[in-house]
Amino acid sequence: MFKKVAFIGAGSMAEAIIAGLAKDESLVKRENIVVTNKLNEDRLEELHHKYGITTLVGKAAVVRDADIIVLSMKPKDLAEAVEDIKNFVQEDQVIVSVIAGASCERIANLFGKKIPVIRTMPNTSAMIGYSATALSKGEYATEKQLQDAIALFETVGSAFVVKEDEMHAVTSISGSGPAYFYFMVEAMQEAAGKVGLRPEIAQDLIVQTIVGAGQMLKVTEEDAGVLRKNITSPGGTTQAALETLATENFQEAVIKCVESCYNRSREMGKENG
């Protein structure tokens, strides 16, 4: 169990992880989850009341004695945030980054010391314990420290170790992935109204359908193509629907969507040094 986990940054990703940790408390007591941000004290007050965590303004007090320090600010604020805390961080503390595009080497260089860095890419499903989180360790991080980080993210979902050069691809699949599905759900909700289905019924049916499809992929371990073919009868309703998606270049659009995300992640990495 960790005696303290500190968060530098209090945005949506930080909240998602905090929500999972506060709900579980098997690794850290909620009062030992300590959060600060750049300027927004109202946001800190909101998180304190919502999750029962500790919020502070002084950076030194936030990072002092923390086993793990989670960097969860916007990428453009990374250098300034590290500058604010680096004099208070010791080399036996672990830095966990959830910042898209920021490499372990870049973060260690900003601290100017042999600090162990674990780079991660969770997603916002951490808030309900269903994140898919990828992790890779930097030069100075030990296997034990990596396992500690894995344990932390397993409280908010599933955790997978990847090579750091795969992180841009991870961002494009699981990091941003939930937004792709939400976008499709929005389209299905609009379509349901056009074919005469009441919004409240449509919502329940769509949500259960997407949850069920995910469970089928996970439980049966069947290839997605096999599962698709199993419910596609020749000349039937599903075939008509899929033919329309093919005509509208649905697969190509999804592939381009992932590639755009991947390319932007690489660009952000270059922008962050």
N, C-alpha and C positions, 0 to 999 in steps of 0.2 A: 504494500500500500504506500502511496506517495504522501509525504507530509504536506506538500504544497505544489499546486500547479498554477503558474502565472500566465495570464494572457495579455499581450501587448496589442491592442486593437479590439474593438467591440462590435464589429460588423455582423452580417448575417451568418458567415461561416463560423466565426467565433461563437455566436449564440447557439448555432446548431450543435457544436461539440459540447459547449457548456450544458445545454439542455440534457444531452445524453449522459454526461458525467454526473450531473446533479440528480438525475432520476435514479441512477444505479448506485452510486456511492460505495461501490466495492473497492475502488482504487484510491479514491480521495474523498474526504468529507466535503460537503458543499461549502461550508464556511472556509475551507482551505483552498477553494478555487478563488483566485484573486485576479481582478481585471482592472485595466486602465485603458484609456484611449488618449487621443491627441488633445481634444478640446471639449468634447460634448459631455458635460457632467449630467445632463438630463438623461442621456442614454445609459450612463452608468447607474443612475438611480433606478431606471426602469428594469435593468437586469438584476439589480439587488432585490427588488421587491418581487420580481417574477420567479427567481430561482433560489433566493436565500444565500447567494454567494457574497463574497467580500469585494467591494470596489474601493479603489484608492486613486488619488491623483498623482502622488509622488512616485516617480519611477523606481527610485532606490528601494523604497519599502515594498513595492510590488515584486521585484525580482529577488529580494533578499531571502535566502534559505529555500528557494524554490528548487525542487528536483528537476522539473521540466518548465521551460519558458517557451510558450507558444507565440510565434510571430504571426499575427493575423491581420495586419494592416493592409492598406492598398499598396500595390507594388511601387507606386511613385513615392510613397512615404517611408519605404524601407530604410534607406540610408539615414534619414533624419532620426527615425525611431531607434536604430541601433546606436547612433551617436549619443542619444539620450541615456542609454542604459549600459553601454559597454564597460564603463569604469566600475560598475557594480556587479558585473557578471564574472563568475569564477570558472576555471577550466573544468571543474568537475560537475558543472551544471549542463544539462542537455538543452540545446536549442532545437525546437521542432517548428518547422516552417510550413505554413499552408498557403504560401504566396506563389501564385502562378508565375512561372518563368524565372524565378530566382534560384540559382544553383547553390549547392552546398559550399562550393569553393568561394563563390561571390559573398555569401553570408559570413563565412569564416574570415575572409579578408577584411570585411567591414569591421568585425570585432577586433582584428589585429592580434589575435592570439590563437592558440591551438584548441579552439572550442569545438566540442562534438556537435555536429549538426545532422539532424534527420529531416530530410525533405519529404513532404507528404502531399497527396492530392485526395482529400475527401470530397464528399458532396453534401448538399444540404439535407439529404435524407438522414444524416447523423442525428437530427433533431428528434426523430422517432426510432432511432436504433437500427436504421437500415442503410447506413452509408456503405459505399464500396470505396475503400481507402487504399491507395497505393503508397508504399514507403520505400525510400532508398537512403542509405547512410553515407555521410561524407567521410573524408579521409581520417578524421580524428575520432569518429564515433566507434564504440566497441560493439561487438555482437550483443552483449548484455544490454547496452543502451538501446539498440535497435529493438530487442525483444520487449523492453519496457515500453517503448513507443507503440509497438504492435498491441501490447496489452491495453494501452490507453485507448487506441482506436477500436479495439474489439468490443469495448463497452458501448460503442455507438454504431456497430455494424460489423462488416467483414473487412479484414485487412490482408493485403497482398504485398509481398516484397518484389520489387522490380529493379532493373538497372536504371540508373539516373537518366541515361540518354533515352529511355522510353517514356519519361514523364510528360513530354509534349503530347505524345500519342494518348497517354492515360487521360490527360486533360480533355482531349477531344472526344473521348469515349465515355468515361464515367464522371469526370469532373463537371463538364457542361451537359452531360447526357440527360439528366432529369428534365432540363428545359426543353429538349427536343420532344420528349413525350408529353409534357404539359402543353406544348404548342399544338401537337396533334389532337389532344383532348379538347382544346379550345375549338378546333375546326370541327370535331365530331359533335360538340355541343351545339354549334351553330347549325350543322347539317340536321341534327335531330329535330330542331325547331322547324326547319323547312319541310320535313316529312311528317310533321304533325304530332310529335311526341312532346308531352309536357316536360318542362325543364327539370323539375325535381325527380321525375322518373328517369329521364335521360342521364342525369348526373349519377344516380345510383347504378344504373346499368353500365355506364361507361367505366366507372371506377372499378366495379367488380370484374368487368371484362379484362381490364388491363392488369389487375392483380392476379386474376386467374391465369392469364397468358404467361405472366412471369413465373408463377408457380409451376405451370406445366413444363416450362423450359428447365426449371431447377430440379423438380422432383423426378420427371421422366428421364432427364438427361438426353432427350432426343434432339437431333439437329433441328434448327428452326425450319429449314426447308421441308423436312419430313412432317412436322406438325402442321405446316401450312397445307401441304398436299392432302393430309388426312381429313381436312374439313373443306376441301375444294372438289365438289362433284362436277363432272363435265356438264356444261350447259346450265349449271345451277346459279344461285344467287351470289355465292362467294366468288365464283369464276367471273361473273359480270363485274363485280366490284374490283377484283384484282386486275382485270383487263383495263379498266379505267385508270387505275393507278399506274399501270405500265405505259399506257398511252400518254399520261401526263408526266412521264419520266420520274416517277416517285423514287425509285432506287438511285438514279443518278443524282437527284436532288439531295438525298440523304448522304451519299458519298461526298458530294461537294460541300455539304454542311460540315461534315467531320473534317475534311481537308482544310476548310477555311478556319476552323477552330484551331487545328494543329498548326497552321501557318502563323496565325496570330499569336499563339503561345510562344513559338520560336522568335517572332519579332519582339515580343515583350521581354524574352530572355536577353536578346541583344541590347534592348533599350536599358535593361538593368545591369549591363556590364557582363 
